[in-house]
Amino acid sequence: MRMQLRSVVVLLGAFFGSVSAQTWCGKNYMASSPVVPPSGQFPTPATSSKPLLAFRCAPAIKPYLPEDISSPAGILIDAFLTNSEIVGAEPIDIPLLGELADLLVTVNVDGHELISGGVVPLNATKVELPFSLAGLKPQKEAFNVSCSATFAPIGAKAQTFKTTTSLAFLPDPPAGRSVTKMDLRTGALLAKPATGKGGSYEPVLPVGFYTAFGDYLATNISLVDQIKAEGYNVIHPIPTFDNLTALTEVIQRMEEVGIYLMYDMRWTYMNLTGVAEEVERVRDSPALLLWYTGDEPDGTSDPLNATSLAYDEIYELDGYHPVSLVLNCQDYYWTEYTAGSDIVMEDVYPISNNVTWSVEWNTPCTLDYGDCGCDNCKGSLMDISDRLDEFQYRLWVSGWDRTKAVWGVPQGFGGAEYWPDVPTGKQWVAQSVLSINHGALGVVSWEAPSTDDITTSASLLASAAPALAEYIASPSAKFQHVLSGEVDVGFWTVGGKTLVLATNLVNESATFDLDSVRGLSAIGAKGILDSGASIQGHKIVLEPTGSGAFILG
C-alpha cells in the first residue's frame, strides 16, 4: 500500500469524483466514522450434488504474428470435473459402469474450422490441440473462437458442451516496436531483447523495482546502467513524468543497455485522452515490456469499470503488450477491477506492521473497519501466499485462470507510517520466493532506491532469474508444492532435472528433507540462489528467513 501517496490519491479521486476520502477497501478507517461493512465480496460458488464439466478453451500464445504461420499454433483445452458451480461448468452424465469416453473437440474461428475431432481425455487440463494459422489473415481485432466438445460414452446419450474464447493474430507491428507475448500454457511473458537489435523470443521472469523517477532516474541516467549491472531485467519508473525530455532519455538508455520497461499510468488511466497520449508516446520503444494502469484502484474505490475502460483503450492503440495493475484489498470488487488486466498483482506488505490496531488512525482493524496497511492480514509472510492463492482461486472460478497471470510486489520499504521497520535482505528474498512458489510469474518491489541490504539480496534473485525461468516458464514443467512446517518449497521438473525453490518463513533456522519427496536426490545438486540456504547431505538447511534455489538431477 502506497500510504505515502494517500493524500494525493484522495485529491485525485475527488477530481474524478470516485473516491471517498474516509474509506480504504470500502471500509471506514477514521476514528470518527461508524462501522459500515463493505460490499463487493467475491461470491462463493455453490456446490452441485452432481458432477459438472468445466469445458474451457484458450489460445496457447497471445498474440500470434505472421512469423508464427510456419509453425503450429495451439488451442488449449480444459475439461475438468468439479462439483463447484464455477463459470461455464455444466452438468455431465457419467456412466457408473464401463470405460469413460474421451471428448471430441471441434474449434471454429469466425465460421472457419480450425480443428476437428481433437481428442481430449475427460478431466484433463491444458491439452494443446495444434492448428495452422495459414487459413487466417492477420487483423487488429481479435478473432471470435467457438469450441465444442462431444462426450459420447458407449450405450449413453451423447452430450455437447460449448464455450468461446478469442484469438489474437495481429499484423506485424511497425518497425522497431516490440511485442510481448503471453504464453498461456504457463502465464509467463515471452519477449525479444529490449535493445531492439534482434533476437528470439525468450521467457522473461521479471525481477525489479518500482523506481523513483523525478528525484532519482531523471537526475542520474547512469542509474540505468547500475540497475542493469545488478542483474535486474525490468524498471518500473514511478510517475509523475513532468520532465518528458528526461523520460525519453531514460527510456533510450534502457534500450541501449537492454533492460525492459514497465510503464505506469496510475495518474492518467481514468482519463482516456491522457492514456492515448501516453501510449502513443511510449508504444514504439523496443524496451517496452508491459503497461500498468490502476495502482490499488480497489483501495481508493475507483469506478468499477475504470480499469476495463483503460484496458480497452490501450488495446485499441497498441495490442502488442499486456496490461497489468495492482490490487491492495483482500476482497473488494476483485472481479470488476481484475477484468481490466492481463496480469493482476498483489501488494501485501506484512513486515513489522500491526495488523489488528492502526497506528496511523488509532482504531482497530477488522473485516469491516479500519486500515492497518495490510488488508485483512494475519501478520506473517503467509499473508502473501494466502493472497496469491486467493487470486488464483478466483481466476479459476471466473474462467480466467488460462488467460490472466498473477505477480507479486515484495515489500522493500519501511521506517514510516504503518511499517516501523524495513525488511532485511533475506526477508525481501523470502517474500519473492514465496510469491513465485504460489504462482507469481514476476516480482516487482515497492520501491527503489531501497536499503543496501535489500538491493544486494534482490540482486541475487535477479541474477538467478534467467536460470529460474528455464523451469518456471517451461510449458513442459511438472510442478509440485510442499509446505513443511514453516518451510515453503516449490518443485519444477523438466526432463530429468528439477528446480527446487525453498524459503524459511520464520526467524529461526529450519531444514527440509529432500528424501521426503519421491524421486528426488540431492546428489549433484547445483545451487543457483543462496540467500541463507545450503544442501547438507539430503537436507536443505535454511537460516532464519533464508531462501535458496537448487537444480537437482
Salt bridges, closest charged atoms under 4 A:
GLU67 OE2 - LYS181 NZ 3.55
GLU67 OE1 - LYS192 NZ 3.96
ASP68 OD2 - LYS181 NZ 2.91
ASP78 OD1 - ARG402 NH2 3.03
GLU128 OE1 - ARG185 NH1 3.72
ASP183 OD1 - ARG185 NE 2.83
ASP225 OD2 - ARG253 NH2 2.47
GLU256 OE1 - ARG253 NH1 2.55
ASP264 OD2 - HIS236 NE2 2.70
ASP264 OD2 - ARG266 NH2 2.76
ASP284 OD1 - ARG177 NE 2.84
ASP295 OD1 - ARG2 NH2 3.04
ASP295 OD1 - ARG266 NH2 3.30
GLU296 OE2 - ARG2 NH1 3.80
GLU316 OE2 - LYS140 NZ 3.19
ASP318 OD1 - ARG177 NH1 3.63
ASP318 OD2 - HIS321 ND1 2.80
ASP331 OD1 - ARG394 NH2 3.67
ASP342 OD1 - LYS62 NZ 3.11
ASP347 OD2 - ARG2 NH1 2.49
ASP371 OD2 - ARG6 NH2 2.79
ASP375 OD1 - LYS27 NZ 2.83
ASP386 OD2 - LYS378 NZ 3.86
ASP389 OD1 - HIS438 ND1 2.87
GLU390 OE1 - ARG387 NE 3.87
ASP401 OD1 - ARG56 NH1 3.15
ASP488 OD2 - HIS438 NE2 2.85
ASP488 OD2 - HIS481 NE2 2.97
ASP513 OD1 - HIS538 ND1 2.81
ASP515 OD2 - HIS538 ND1 3.45
GLU543 OE1 - LYS426 NZ 2.12
